[in-house]
Structure formats: C-alpha cells, structure tokens
Amino acid sequence: METNDADGSRDMLYLVGGLALLIAGAGLIMAHPAVRRQVRNGLDRVVPGIPENLSHGLSTVVPDLQRYLRLRSM
C-alpha cells in the first residue's frame, strides 16, 4: 500500500501549527506580570542567578533591536 505525499504534508502542517499554537499560548500566559513573577521565582529556586542574568541580557538586546528596526524602516 502506497502512502500519499499529501498525507505527509498534512501531518507536517498539523505538527507545525500545533507548535505555533503552543508557543503563542505560552507567550499569552507569560504576558501577565504575576505569572512572569511566579516563573522567575520558581526558576530562581531551581537555578539561582538565572533570572537576573536573563533580564540583564534582555535589557541589552532590546535597544539593539529597536535601533535595527529604525534603520530598517528608513
């Protein structure tokens, strides 16, 4: 019995779509400040020092990203 190539493409589409929904859902959940605080506290208990390093790294990346977007829009 031969497998149809369209079935494989459809399965891949479902997989990628599900992954996108998972990422979007996690982003929506993490957008709430109280949830973000709880996750940071949980991470700090498991691996101390990671939340501070993560926030410091993000604060250095955001201005660069904003500068890049401004240059690109010119």
Stockholm file with secondary structure:
# STOCKHOLM 1.0

chainA/1-74         METNDADGSRDMLYLVGGLALLIAGAGLIMAHPAVRRQVRNGLDRVVPGIPENLSHGLSTVVPDLQRYLRLRSM
#=GR chainA/1-74 SS CCCCHHHHHHHHHHHHHHHHHHHHHHHHHHTSHHHHHHHHHHHHHHSTTHHHHHHHHHHHHHHHHHHHHHHHHC
#=GC SS_cons        CCCCHHHHHHHHHHHHHHHHHHHHHHHHHHTSHHHHHHHHHHHHHHSTTHHHHHHHHHHHHHHHHHHHHHHHHC
//
